[in-house]
Amino acid sequence: VPAHEVRLDEVLVDPGERLFYTYDFGDDWAHTIRLEAVAPREADAPRAWCTGGLRDGPPEDCGGMYGYELVAAACDPAHPDHHEAITEHAELYGDEVDPTDRPPVPFEVDEVNSRLDDLDLADEWIGAATREELTLPVLHLRETAQLIGLLRKHRGLVADVLTDLGWRHADRTPLSGQTAARLAWDTTAVLRRLGGLTDRPRRASPTPGGVAFARAALRTWPSSR
């Protein structure tokens, strides 16, 4: 089911029902969400609240369960496999890469709830703040503006540029934003490693160093003759 078409309470209705969710199709983090109970909500109760958890959170793009266990051991001097993990990490990523630069994120329930509280979720703002189609007032505004001709939905700069350069799908249709992201995966992976992009999943933005790198690359790009 496309995530943007339904709300969680439309999928999970009765206690005991489960939802299976995969985050990051590269690392393949498989989640099982189970509805434990349905109860009335007090008017002043938070809309989202963390009651507990186990283990630290994995860093982004760490390589799934195997990569997480490797980084966790390499960052913990008390771990029984600490020295072996450091050696294996160096063999995989090179001696210059320090696993402690991107360690697992310590789980602290108070910190999680503080961040949830900062989202300031209200009844009229249903959905993720970073997803326009899940934030209903913004979605309705955009759709209305499109209907009366005040707005044209943009497919994405990278997809448009590649399409204008002659890139197409096998059926000759214009490139989608998702296809453009896949085509740029190798480049973005290198830029992340060099510190040119932030570590935000799906919506990485260039760092000041990344901007300087891009400008230098454009100035030295070989011209056709």
Disulfide bonds with the S-S distance in Angstrom:
none
